[in-house]
């Protein structure tokens, strides 16, 4: 019997950070797996299960404009807008 915890039902997303580096991207975690995904390019750095990545890319397609707006606001040190989470 394994003592390891099961991964959550869906990845946790950390959309935009005031001190993040270019290019525009967001961070996500799924259990012990972590990735960075480019908002414009969709480029993935890190590894994550195909199922979790699929959910993240669906969310990215729905929220790309919101993510880019928050990225711009963060660069200007303005208040970020709330972005709907993964459903």
N, C-alpha and C positions, 0 to 999 in steps of 0.2 A: 504494500500500500504506500502510495506517495504522499508526502506531506506538503507538496507544492500546491499553491492556490491556483484555481482556474482563472484564466484571464477574464476581464469584464465582458459584458455582452457587446459593448461597442468601444471603440477607441476614445480616449480622452484627448480633446483638442485644446491647444494653447495658441489662439489665433495670432495676436500681434503683441509685441513687446516694445516699449519705448526705446530701449537700448540695443535693439537688434541690428544686425548688419545687413547690407544689401546682398543679393537681390531680395525683393519682397517674398516672404515665405511664412509658413506657420509650422509649429511643432506639434507632434501627436505621440501619444504613448498608448500601448496596448499590452497590458501585463508588463513584462520586462522588456518588450520591444519598443524602440523609439525611432522615429523618422522626422526628417525635415522635408517639407514639400514646397516647391516653388509655386507661388500663387499664379504667375503668368505661364511659366514653362511646364509646370507639373513634374519637374525633375525631383526624384526621390533620393535622399541621402539617408542611409541606414537601411534596416531590414524590418519587415513586418509581414504578417501572414497575408495571403492574397485576399481572404475574406475581409480583413480589416482595411486593407488598402482600397478595395473596391468601395467600401462604405465611405472612406475619406474622399475618394475622387468624386463620388456622387454628391457629397456635401460641398466639395470645392466648386463643382459646376453650378450649384444652386446659390452659393455665397461668394463667388469670385468678386463681384462688384463691391459687396460689403467689405470684404477683406482688403481690397485695394484702397477703399475709402479710409478704413481704419489705419492702414499702413501710412497713407498720406498724413492723416491726423497725428499719428505718432511721430512722424518726422518733424511736424510743426509744433510738437509738444502740446497738443490740444487734447481735450477729453475724447476718449474713444467711444464709439457707439456699441451697443450690445448687439452681438451677432447670434442668431438662433443656433442652438447646438445641434449636434447630430440627432436625428430622430430615431 
